[in-house]
């Protein structure tokens, strides 16, 4: 089968990810934001920033690195006074890894006031919007969607800030969560499909917060208020919290990689616990892809452990700890370069020879994107003496670029873009290879929505976009492999 053509990622794309946290009317706002971001560190490890407002001025500290490194000096947080704060952990893309201008939150000063902005997601019409704004005289200092949004906001003819905010959101396509901190309120919004989670919580003292995952609530001792869905936004100020809708033409279409990989297992998304969803995907995988004559099941730490335990239970096989993770390394999938991902695999995972030697192993992983991790793990397990390695993946084959969830915008980044499952098996060097079906994934997650696919996005699996891919449409069609074209026509089904 023909191999994909390599495509250089454009430097003018708007593509950011990570985790958001905001809090209003809390005396220890910067400290609370620190703890909130610590709970979200798994969503981004390349940079972190906190902005506070003390009623008179905005204060900011943003740097490259992990939260504990950036704020290793206890005085740094003390120098961020105020009762309101906004923070972000960042997963940088290859293009903006070394660009400190994209660190967020970003502060913007105007004659009538100051505001801070944070964004995660991927604007699919970012290039078009930027070109239109530059034609009107806008000057950009970064490729950040946060800066782009401020230009949209400033060009609104409305006197009312909230109206300008919602009308600016309506000009965006793609996946996005935005948080804005002004002198008078904290605003939070999700895209018309709510691809990524964003929740509202409340502390015992009455202070409201917004965060990318519910795991933050456990850390801070806060109660869950509600999750924002499909075109909703929240306004939090001294009078309380209210939720409104700015867009009515979108359906809930949650990015499944949140359940599969991104989110912490103790988080809930749409009322579904992430660990429970992963375990059920493992059970379903065992039904669809049994491994006859296997001796043990092992999972790839950490995001695959729930699925591996579910697989073992359904298959009635012993569940063993055959791989150990160095807990002081980051997540390799969201490393910005291939070289860093490969080095990350070598340094973070080690086999346990006494467990795997002379054993027929079912190796359960959550997903395969570029194939870096799985190839290395199979090699390590062979070296440790495993007699057979049967790889089982608790998600469908990732076949297509994903403009709304994972940071994969080109076929060259997807090992499954032009390979059948037998071809992938040969490439990886395992004894057998099986993936969870799309139907099995949707059924296992069992999201509570009466919408297509129960509110789960299938873009990466079937190539049918859940929303407008805008600037990427021509590129997407030109790069389609023969296998992808066959899938889109319904003429190919995985073995």
DAHU-V753970 format. One record per residue. RES is the residue in one letter. PHI is phi in whole degrees, -180 to 180 (NA if undefined). Layout:
res | phi
RES | PHI
RES | PHI
//
This chain:
res | phi
X | NA
X | -63
X | -83
X | -74
X | -85
X | -74
X | -132
X | -76
X | -65
X | -76
X | -82
X | -100
X | -77
X | -109
X | -149
X | -135
X | -150
X | 144
X | -136
X | -115
X | -149
X | -144
X | -145
X | -131
X | 62
X | -134
X | -57
X | -106
X | -61
X | -67
X | -68
X | -63
X | -66
X | -58
X | -67
X | -64
X | -69
X | -62
X | -70
X | -105
X | -58
X | -63
X | -86
X | -177
X | -126
X | -92
X | -166
X | -152
X | -152
X | -135
X | -123
X | -126
X | -132
X | -99
X | 96
X | -122
X | -141
X | -97
X | -127
X | -138
X | -146
X | -133
X | -148
X | -74
X | 120
X | -74
X | -56
X | -67
X | -79
X | -64
X | -112
X | -70
X | -88
X | -62
X | -74
X | -62
X | -68
X | -63
X | -85
X | -119
X | -76
X | 135
X | -103
X | -132
X | -152
X | -139
X | -142
X | -152
X | -101
X | -123
X | -109
X | -70
X | -85
X | -57
X | -70
X | -115
X | -56
X | -97
X | -100
X | -66
X | -67
X | -94
X | -64
X | -129
X | -69
X | -107
X | -104
X | -129
X | -107
X | -135
X | -57
X | -93
X | 155
X | -128
X | -147
X | -120
X | -133
X | -133
X | -143
X | -131
X | 129
X | -148
X | -83
X | -82
X | -113
X | -63
X | -64
X | -64
X | -64
X | -64
X | -61
X | -66
X | -68
X | -65
X | -64
X | -93
X | 106
X | -69
X | -120
X | -105
X | -110
X | -158
X | -105
X | -77
X | -68
X | -63
X | -68
X | -60
X | -64
X | -64
X | -62
X | -61
X | -62
X | -73
X | -91
X | -73
X | -83
X | -83
X | -77
X | -81
X | -63
X | -63
X | -65
X | -62
X | -61
X | -69
X | -69
X | -69
X | -59
X | -68
X | -86
X | -96
X | -126
X | 117
X | -108
X | -162
X | -122
X | -119
X | -128
X | -125
X | -113
X | -109
X | -73
X | -120
X | -166
X | -112
X | -112
X | -142
X | -147
X | -117
X | -69
X | -66
X | -116
X | 44
X | -61
X | -115
X | -73
X | -153
X | -122
X | -116
X | -133
X | -140
X | -79
X | -57
X | -82
X | 99
X | -67
X | -97
X | -140
X | -125
X | -156
X | -75
X | -147
X | -73
X | -58
X | -62
X | -62
X | -63
X | -63
X | -96
X | 71
X | -99
X | -99
X | -75
X | -102
X | -170
X | -105
X | -86
X | -128
X | 24
X | 79
X | -100
X | -141
X | -121
X | -123
X | -118
X | -147
X | -66
X | -88
X | 130
X | -133
X | -135
X | -118
X | -126
X | -119
X | -105
X | -135
X | -118
X | -108
X | -123
X | -102
X | -60
X | -141
X | -72
X | -67
X | -65
X | -63
X | -62
X | -73
X | -74
X | -140
X | -64
X | -72
X | -71
X | -63
X | -89
X | -89
X | -114
X | -125
X | 55
X | 79
X | -105
X | -68
X | -65
X | -60
X | -63
X | -65
X | -65
X | -65
X | -67
X | -64
X | -65
X | -61
X | -64
X | -61
X | -65
X | -70
X | -81
X | -131
X | -68
X | -122
X | -64
X | 73
X | -70
X | -97
X | -143
X | -117
X | -129
X | -112
X | -91
X | -64
X | -108
X | -69
X | -98
X | -66
X | -65
X | -65
X | -64
X | -67
X | -65
X | -62
X | -61
X | -62
X | -68
X | -87
X | 55
X | -120
X | -63
X | -103
X | -120
X | -93
X | -94
X | -131
X | -115
X | -104
X | -72
X | -70
X | -102
X | -111
X | -86
X | -88
X | -71
X | -61
X | -95
X | -69
X | -78
X | -128
X | -63
X | -61
X | -68
X | -64
X | -65
X | -64
X | -62
X | -63
X | -64
X | -92
X | -100
X | -125
X | -135
X | -78
X | -109
X | -54
X | -66
X | -89
X | -98
X | -61
X | 60
X | -109
X | -92
X | -105
X | -98
X | -99
X | -101
X | -123
X | -79
X | -166
X | -128
X | -105
X | -96
X | 88
X | -61
X | -67
X | -65
X | -65
X | -66
X | -66
X | -61
X | -63
X | -64
X | -70
X | -62
X | -63
X | -83
X | 103
X | -61
X | -82
X | -142
X | -129
X | -109
X | -85
X | -128
X | -110
X | -84
X | -159
X | -69
X | -66
X | -78
X | -105
X | -128
X | -54
X | -123
X | -95
X | -120
X | -121
X | -70
X | -82
X | -134
X | -109
X | -138
X | -60
X | -63
X | -94
X | -116
X | -69
X | -95
X | -68
X | -139
X | -127
X | -76
X | -63
X | -60
X | -68
X | -66
X | -59
X | -66
X | -63
X | -79
X | 79
X | -98
X | -80
X | -156
X | -144
X | -142
X | -117
X | -70
X | -76
X | -61
X | -63
X | -65
X | -65
X | -61
X | -66
X | -69
X | -66
X | 55
X | -66
X | -90
X | -120
X | -92
X | -134
X | -53
X | 60
X | 54
X | 80
X | -111
X | -75
X | -117
X | -50
X | -72
X | -103
X | -119
X | 76
X | -98
X | -67
X | -79
X | -150
X | -67
X | -90
X | 49
X | -62
X | -98
X | -62
X | -62
X | -62
X | -60
X | -68
X | -68
X | -90
X | -57
X | -82
X | -55
X | -65
X | -63
X | -62
X | -65
X | -63
X | -65
X | -83
X | 78
X | -97
X | -133
X | -134
X | -60
X | -66
//
